[in-house]
């Protein structure tokens, strides 16, 4: 039962009370105490009051700036020559979304990016160029366009380019999430580069097939995938098999999840990776959820409608879909392949996953921008 007590006089009704309250708040602030009622409604919003907005970074814009960065700074000076894709609504942060960092990194022939390890987990999706490698805990992994390379939390890694051409890739890290947890550790390796200690590509050869060391029982694994490279050709091949043997998902068309083969979970506890095929002419239905995602166009052309705004995209473009943002995708002219990384596993493991489908208008958002 609601109590029928008399409502207290509002501050508007009693100017003297308003002044006393303001004075009280000032006194509290001096001693690091705050009145909840002043921020309650600002914090406890009825739906996510995110600041981040959906945004697309065209490769035709990013690439020339990255090439220019190659003229202005060496990989050695920069540590990592990367251009961060910053969400326009939170430019002082370093995220494309509230939890995910995305950047384009360039390494020129003959360069190396020194070895270190840190608490944020990282992934690379190669955009262009052959002959670069990432050495992950002594495993020298040569990278080609479309390959996904993982460097889990606190695992040593350095990069090099032994080819004849510049190599560019998309970096994905969970830095904004780690930063919000204040969980930041960085350690430099004693030398610039690791000496490869393991048979080349050992993580793929030992864990990336349907064969495991017998000591690894079912479901056993660390928190990150023991496989550190997922090859473009294998992923494309699996995607084609999926297309030929199943019906498209209404929201994702044909989507693969890069899995940790030891336990079936995502690549990292903080970031999952996906590869999806949108067939030529297909247009997915709109939905939204509490996971945020960064998409990268691996192949083809098309557009996505994000919170009612149409974003046209082509190969090499990257776009951010923040939390609780309506999204739908369409491919035009050719099939499109979208790589993405997402904080989906965070939301799942914390029991925070919420989804909503766009019911009106046949599942398509009205486009107003
Ligand atoms: C890092 O170590 C790399 O290893 C790329 O290539 C981007 C952003 C912040 C912190 C560490 C890399 C990074 C990073």
Boltz pocket constraint, residues with backbone or C-beta under 6 A from the ligand:
constraints:
  - pocket:
      binder: B
      contacts: [[A, 80], [A, 82], [A, 103], [A, 105], [A, 113], [A, 118], [A, 122], [A, 157], [A, 159], [A, 171], [A, 173], [A, 175]]
      max_distance: 6.0
